[in-house]
Amino acid sequence: MTHHYRINGSMIQQFSGKPVSIIGTVSKIHPSGNVLDLETSDQQHIVVRSSDHIVDVNPGNIIEVLGEVDNRNQIACDTIVTFEPEQTANFDMDMYNQAVMLFQHYPQDYLVNL
Amino acid sequence: MANQRLTTGALLRYIRGSTTEKAILQVVGIKSIESKTDDPSNASKRYRLMLSDGKSTFSSCMLGTQMNKLIETESLKENSIVRIDRVMVNSIDKQNGRVMLMLYELEVLQSDSERIGDPVALPLTDIINNNGASTNRLETTNNNQAPTAAPAPAAAPSTTNVIRQGSKALPTLDDRKKPNGDNRFAGKGGNSIDKERIINIDTLNPYMNKWTIKARVSNKGAIRTYENARGPGKLFSCDLVDQSGEIRATAFNAECDKFHSMLEIGEVYYIAKASLKAANRQFNTTNNDYEMTFNHDTIIEACDAGEGENIPQVQFNFIPISEIANRSANSTCDVIGVVKSTSDMQTIVSRASQKEFNKREILLVDEKASISVTLWGQQAEEFDGSSNQVLAFKGIKIGDFNGRTLSCMNSTLIRQDPTETPRTVELRVWFDNEGKSIDLPDLSKGADVGSRQTPIKTLSQIISEGLGLGDKPDYISVKAMTTLIKKDTAVYMMCPEERCGKKVVDENNGSYRCEKCNKTYSNFKWAYMVSAEISDSTGSQWITVFRNEAEALLGVTADEFGNHKLNQSESIIEDIVRKAMNHERIFKLRAKADQYNDERRIRFTCVSVADIDWPSHGRRLIDEIKQMEPTQN
């Protein structure tokens, strides 16, 4: 599996065309069932388009989206990772955001593709 | 409109060497320089002018003596507009910004005039070489408010117009000049507040000349005495706030006496002619890059009743209690919450000073978290938290005992049910409805289980720091996973006698002998003594895990494990062991050296095993990373 760069909302433009992973809270699912609004770890709102119908996801859930940034700064997503409530109960979104920024800040120390 | 008559920017251009320009400037100050020679004739008098180009002023402009008569006949006076026909720059000490403009020829265009514009003194940084090579030294100069070299006596060379280079006899730019408000050029009416020039606190900086602020004293400290190399002194500090921001002001000695009794907390004053310098972040945590010092020229006037209504009482920058977990110890913050409970008064004796201190702890809560706050001295004695009031703290110190705590300092401002912020009402409503009955995550309860007062270390640090080799046992916490468990010796048959704990000998006839008790029993108890190897990314270590901790590690009681062993249920045992391994936890270990025959070995005993609290672990890592970064704040 290719490495997906962990990013937040403000980094989307920098990663245009690259495979990314974004963790965020679902704010809305469009009536079409293929598109959702995600609030990212830095409180920005992005649009995620899924190739398949989105299931098992509700507003307020924390999910991880794996996909690519398209030329409209939206995510073309091929995988949505959902979590059990117990797993996300203690999740500190702000700290995750700080971690994401640290990864960018110190790319030489954040090892991927070992 | 009148500004266009003056050549703006000309002063800086002259200083930088473009002296062919014939700029039109305004005289904003004239000072005669005493001559050291005995020559009584006026021809030796030297005049120093402060010139303005409408935007900036420069005070080191020496008038060529052949033009002295212009001043004596009052053709050239304050506010006169002149055209500079010939000028030269004299760089006494360009590195420190000590330059002078020598005015060799000028013509008075207009003797009488109004002051044009509101020029401010040229910052020294602009005067110094553009590469800014000396900027750091300059900052220090300004901050200390003292010229780095001895102020030169203001003597003028006797009869010639040529200024001797490098002579100490020349007046310098910083000659006894406070960065703000040069007295020698005080205009008329310099003793009263100019209410036209009121500016916002957040625009104050050391390079401004004339300003007035209208501010409320939000906090005033007591007078404190100190001793330094220059002898004893006293000071007090106060915080000033207006609608744009806040700033700390300090008064020393004479000014301390003068203003301490005059300034009242909560009242609004006009203040002018104080010095400004960069804030000393060690003592000053107000939200301003600068701090103020009241000096000999400072004017403070009380505001008439009603005039100060638009000035807020105090500036709070609240952070949620949960955010305190992310702040480092010994920093300060502003916080607001409800007093959920109050402890009794406690008296502690300081180990260092043998002094007694009174303190009281409050549990402060907001919608997401709670934290312990310590009050001291009189505040502690007088505090009554029975009404569960909303308390706001400004500039309270963060401590890291058992997680995070807050402690009041001398300078901390406490407000009860403050009206300036909507948070008071929000918290009140929340508390009365739900807050009082729920339990919130407490930052003061050592969020990392098992790491309370035990430092978290890596396994390699055990060797590198020689842990366990001292006389006393060392206690550390590690984040590690079990990589090996000696399952065959995990349990042993233990003497059933309470508190004995010794291994019994199985006499294979239904009896079990305990040598320690010197008795034979018909039964025994299974007990854990698990040898396990734990590993982290830096190394591995064998430890021994007993009793409850082993039970926590393996997930079954010693009895159950023993029974499986008796029943030779190998697969069940393997299952148990497998589940316990390769699973990260926080192990609190006790390291102590044992003398066993001739060998000295370090024994590691597991004192506790706990699951990792990922959010607080992550926060700790972020803190550690931040500490490793070069300081930016």
Interface residues (C-beta under 8 A of the other chain):
Chain A: N90 F91 D92 D94 M95 Q98 A99 L102
Chain B: N326 D613 W614 P615 G618 R619 I622 I625
